[in-house]
Amino acid sequence: MNPRWRRRPEGSTWGDFGPDDQLGRLNLITPEKTRQGIAEVREGRRFCLSLPLEYPGGNILNPRRHPPQLFATSRGDVGNMVHRLSLYDVRHNDVICDDLALIYLQYSTQWDSFAHAGQMFDADGDGVPEPCFYNGFRGGVEIPEAIDRGAMGERRPDRFEQSGVKALGIETFARHGLQGRGALVNLFDLVGMPRAWVGYDIMMRAIEAQNVMVESGDMLCLYTGFGDTLLSMQAKPDRQRLENSNAVIDGRDARLLNWITDSGIAALIADNYAVEGLPAKEGGEESHAALPLHEHCLFKLGVPLGEIWYLSELAAYLKAAGRSRFLLTAPPLRLTGAVGSPVTPIATV
């Protein structure tokens, strides 16, 4: 029983970390887990795990998301770039630059918060499904619907806006501090460049062949080579090539989902578009999730998803060094009420 729900999804962690929990399995990134990550630092060498935020380029991967745009702020009727303060006082020799960005928060290297993907679920036990998110937070209540601003949208990148989610926003991750032990599985080494659907069997083959130790509270990174494919296109992505390149997780593989549950991982990260393959494999005639891995991780378990990370240089180093673990520092923006965030993660080895 919970103030927001009478029944919880089968196999979920709803309520396990408290009735009002908004961190899910990020609770497993404890001070001890952070110390374990620090213990993996031997050289002090750092790897940036973010693509340039103007990648992938265009809006082929998602028609609703576009590259960031930079603008100069204004001082009256002039732009505030290379702006000479001597215009106001001849004694001042300062030259000022100041800009702003219009950025889609889940365009490039990113975190998904638990407010990003929910499900229609009968949490009340009354036979009527309602929009629900992790730990029973409700669509239309804590997660507000979009407001249609109509003609006002002409002055905005989109006609719809929202006032910010009241629970499960990305700022909860930022406050917690996402720093702990990362572990990397090199799927590219096993399946190569062509599109491959990775289920339990392939994942276990890679883990065993690379002697990867995955423990509760670790943040698991999957290197597929997709980030390298994106960079090679120089912000001019080719849809056909992207749809046929690199490994994706098979979100319909029940054994793999069970392994994610049993492993206790605190976060699941990949360098590909959505971690799981989209569109997902056929799910049958009964009602089911279009994004089954998102359902399992974000909605049921409270496991954040990291998408479109850049893992190439880290993967090459770990392979050469015979290692798979590192210190991962990856806080999102502390933007209250946002459902996703760009991130510039750092791996330290």
N, C-alpha and C positions, 0 to 999 in steps of 0.2 A: 504494500500500500504506500501511496505517496500523495501529497497534496494535488499533484497534477495528473496522476494516472492510477488506475486500479489494476491494470495489467501491463506488462512490459513485453517487448518483442522477444521471442525465443532466442536464447543465446546472447542477449544483450548484457551490458554492464550497468543499465539504468539503476540508480540507487546504490550501487556498490561503493561509491565514494561519497555518499551522502545525498540527502534528498534534493539539495540545491546545487549539486556539483556542476561545474561548467568546464572542467578540465579533462574529464575522461581519463584515459591512460597516460596523459601527461603527468598525472599525479605520481606515476612511477619514476619520473625524473626527479629523484630525491637528491639531497646533498651528497649521499654516498654514490649515487650514479654519476653525478658531476665529477666527483673525485676519481671515479673509475675512468672517466673520459680523460681527465688531466693526466692520469697515470700512463696513458697511451702516447703522451708527448715525449719524444726522445730527441728530436732534432730542433724543434721550434719552427719547423718549416710550415708555411701557410699556403692553402689553396683556396682561391675564390671559387665558389660553387654557383655563381650566378651568371647567366648569359647577360650580354648588354640588354637593357630593358626595352630597346627598340626591336628586339627579336621576339618572335619569328619574322616579323614584317608582314604588312598587309593584314587582311582578315580572313585568310583562307581556312585557318584552323578553327576559327569561331567567328561567324559573321557579325556577332554582337560586340566584339572587342576589337579595338583599334590601337595602333602604336601611340605612344605618348607624344604630346606636343608641348614644346617649350615656348613661353611668351615672356617678353619683358614686362615688368611692372611699370607703372606710369607715375610720373611726377607732373601732375597737372596734365598738359596736353603733349608731353614729350615722353619718349621711352627711357626707362631707367637702366640703360646699358651704356657703358663708357661715358657716364654722366659726370660732368665736371662741376664740382661744388664751387668753383670760382665764379660760376654764374650767379651765385647768391652772395658770395663774399670773396672779393679778389684776393684776400690773404690766404684762402684755403686752396691747397693744391691736390686735394683728394680726387680720385676718379672712381666712381661707384658702378657696380653691376649688380642687378637684383632681378630675379626671374621667378616665374611660376610655371607649374606643369599641370596639364590636363592628362590624367593617367587612369587607365582602366586597371583596377587593382589585381585582376587575375589574367592579365595579358601575357606576361612573360614568367620568369622564375617567381614562384609564389607559394604561399600556404593557403589551403582551404580551411576555413573555420567550420565548426559543427553547424553553423547556421546556413552553410552553403547548400546543403542537400538534406532534405527530410523525406518523409513518406506519408501517405495517407494510411493511418493506423487507428484502430479502435482502442485507444488508451483508456476510455471510460468503461469498456466492457458492456456497452449498451447496444452493440451491433451496428453502430454507425461510425465509420472511419472519419477521422478529422486530420487536418494537416498537423503533423507532429515532427519535432526535431529531437536531438539527443536529450535524454533524461526527461522527456515528456514536455519540453517547452513547446508552446503552441504557436502555429501560424495564425496571424490575425490578433494575437495577444502579445506575447513577448517578441515575436518575429512579425513586425507589421507588414501589411501589404503595401504595394506601391501606390503613390498618389499621382493621379493623372492631372498634370498642370495644363493640358490642352495647348492653346496657342502660346503659352509661356515657353513651351518647349522649343520654340524657334530661337530662343536665346540660350538654349542649353544643348549639350551634346545628345540629350534624350528628353522626350517630353515627360517621362516619368521620374519621380524621385521618391526617396524614402527618408524618414527621419532618423534612421539608425535602429538596429536591433537592440532590444532591451535585455537580451540574454544571449549567450553564446557568441558574442562579438569577438573579433580577432584580438582586441585589447586584453582579453583574459590570458591568451598565450603570451603576449608581451610582458604582462605583469609577472607571470610565473617565471619567465626567463628560460628560453629554450637553449640550454647548454648542457650537454651530457655526452655519453659515448655513442658514436656512430659506428655502424658496421656496413660494409659494402659487399654486395654480390655482383660479380661481373658476368651478366647474362650475355653480353656481346661476345665474350670469349667462347661461349658454348654454342650460341645459335647464329652468330654472325650478323650480316647486314640485312638479309631479307626479313620481311614481316614474319614473326613467329608468335604464336599464342602460348604463353607460359602458364602452365598449370602446376599442380603439386609435383608431378614426376620430374619435370625439367628443373623446377626450383630446387628440389632436393639433390638432383645430380650436380647442379652448380655449387650448392653449399658444400656438399661432400668433396667434390673435386678440388675446391679452393680452400677447404678446411676453415670455413667461416663459422665462427662461434656467434650465435645469436641468443641473447639472454633477455630476460624480463627487464623492461625499462630502456632497452637500446632503441636508437633511431635507425631504422633499416633503409639503406640506400640501394637502389637497383640501377646499375649502369647498363644501358642498352645501346648507346651510340647515337641516339636520336638527336641529342644536342649537337653533336658533330655534324650530323646531316643538315640540321638547320643552319649552322654557321657556314657550311659550304655553299649555301644558297644565297648568302650575302643579302639577307632581308628581302629576297624575292622568291618566296617559297613556291615549290611545284607541288600541286595537290596530289597528282598521281604518284609521284615519287614518295611523298610523305606517307600516303596511305598504304604503301607497300614496303616500308622500311622499318626495320628494327623491332625489337621485342615489345610486346604488350602483355599485361596480366590478363588471364582469363577469369573474369569475375564470376563466371558460372561454375567454376570448378569448386565443388563443395569441399573437397579434401584440402585444397589450398586455403579456402576461407577458414576452415577449422584449424589449420596450422597457424594462420595469423592470430586467431583467438588464443590458441594454446601457447604460442611463443611468448606472449606478453609484451611484444614490441610496443613502444610508446608512440611511434610515428612511422609512416610508410612513405617513402620518397622515391621518385624516379626522374630521369632526365627526359622522359617522353611526355606527350601532351596531357594525358589524364591518368597516368599510372595504368589504368585498365584500358583494354581495347574498346574503342567506340566506332560504330555501334557494337554493342555486346552481342554475343552469340544468342541465338533464338532461345527464349525462355519458356515456351509452351503457351497454352491457351489460358491458363489461370492468371489472375492479376499478379504482376511481378514488377520488380524495379527495372527500369531501363539502364540504370547504372548500378549493377549489383555490388561492385566493390565499394563504391561510394556509400551505398546503403549499409554494407557490412561495417565499414570503418567509421564513417562520420555519424551515421544514424544509430547504429547498434552499439558499437564498442567504444566510441569516443577516441578514435585513432586519427589524428590529423593526416591529411595527404599533402605532400609536397610535389609540385609538378613543374616540368620544364626546367629542372636544375641543370647545371653544367658540371658533369662528373668525370670528364675525359682525363684531365691531368691528374686528378686524385687517383683514378682507377689505374692509370699507367704506373704511378709511383708505388701504389700498394702492391701491384703485381710484381714489380721489379724487386721490391723489398720483402716479398713473401709475407705481407701483412694484410689484414682486413679491417682493423679497428683504428679509430682516431677520435680526437676531441672534436665535437661538432657544436658550433655556436651559430644559432640561426633564429634570432628574435625577429618577429614581424614588426611592422609599424604599430605604434600604440595609437591607433586611430579608432576612437570609441564608436561602436555601432557598426563597423564594417564587417562584411562577411568573408573577406579575403584580403590578402596583402602581398605586395612585392616583398622580396627578401633577398638580402645579399649574404648568404651563408659563408662561413669560414670553417674549413677543416684544418686542424693543426696536428702535425704528426711528429 
